[in-house]
Amino acid sequence: MAVSIRLDPEIEQRLDQLAAQTGRAKSYYLRELIEGGLDDLEDFYLADATMERIRKGQEKIVSSSQARKELGLDH
């Protein structure tokens, strides 16, 4: 899939320098950044969405002791 983005000129210059110094394509480093950072972005934004549902009373909260009991982990 092809995607087009606008970069700050300073960031673009840094990316150009990295690509030139290593002989790799800029797209290689952009792909690495996206693949490496996507997990963190998902964690952050999905957690944020969950917290918003909790604040609105749309998400059930259980304590750890209640979760252990419901899962049969309380000994």
BELNORZI-V234436 format. One record per residue. N is the residue number from 1. SS is DSSP state (2 for helix, 1 for strand, 0 for the rest). PHI is phi in degrees with one decimal (999 if undefined). D_FIRST is the distance of its C-alpha to the first C-alpha in whole Angstrom. Layout:
BEGIN
N;SS;PHI;D_FIRST / N;SS;PHI;D_FIRST
END
This chain:
BEGIN
1;0;999;0 / 2;0;-91.0;4 / 3;0;-133.3;6 / 4;0;-115.7;10 / 5;0;-134.5;13 / 6;0;-103.5;17 / 7;0;-112.3;19 / 8;0;-59.5;22 / 9;2;-54.6;24 / 10;2;-65.2;26 / 11;2;-66.1;23 / 12;2;-62.4;21 / 13;2;-64.7;24 / 14;2;-63.2;24 / 15;2;-64.6;21 / 16;2;-58.3;22 / 17;2;-64.2;25 / 18;2;-61.7;23 / 19;2;-62.6;21 / 20;2;-65.5;24 / 21;2;-74.5;27 / 22;2;-107.1;25 / 23;0;77.7;23 / 24;0;-101.4;20 / 25;0;-74.4;17 / 26;2;-58.8;16 / 27;2;-61.5;12 / 28;2;-60.7;14 / 29;2;-69.7;16 / 30;2;-63.6;13 / 31;2;-62.7;12 / 32;2;-60.3;15 / 33;2;-62.3;16 / 34;2;-66.5;13 / 35;2;-62.8;14 / 36;2;-73.8;18 / 37;2;-99.4;18 / 38;2;-63.6;16 / 39;2;-58.6;19 / 40;2;-64.0;22 / 41;2;-63.6;20 / 42;2;-61.3;20 / 43;2;-56.4;23 / 44;2;-65.1;24 / 45;2;-72.1;23 / 46;2;-70.2;24 / 47;2;-65.2;27 / 48;2;-62.2;28 / 49;2;-64.1;27 / 50;2;-64.4;29 / 51;2;-61.3;32 / 52;2;-64.7;32 / 53;2;-64.6;33 / 54;2;-64.2;35 / 55;2;-60.4;37 / 56;0;-85.2;37 / 57;0;76.4;39 / 58;0;-96.2;36 / 59;0;-126.9;35 / 60;0;-78.1;38 / 61;0;-116.6;39 / 62;0;-128.1;41 / 63;0;-75.2;43 / 64;2;-64.5;42 / 65;2;-67.4;46 / 66;2;-66.5;45 / 67;2;-63.6;42 / 68;2;-60.9;44 / 69;2;-64.5;46 / 70;2;-64.4;44 / 71;0;-90.9;42 / 72;0;73.2;46 / 73;0;-99.7;45 / 74;0;-78.2;48 / 75;0;-104.6;51
END
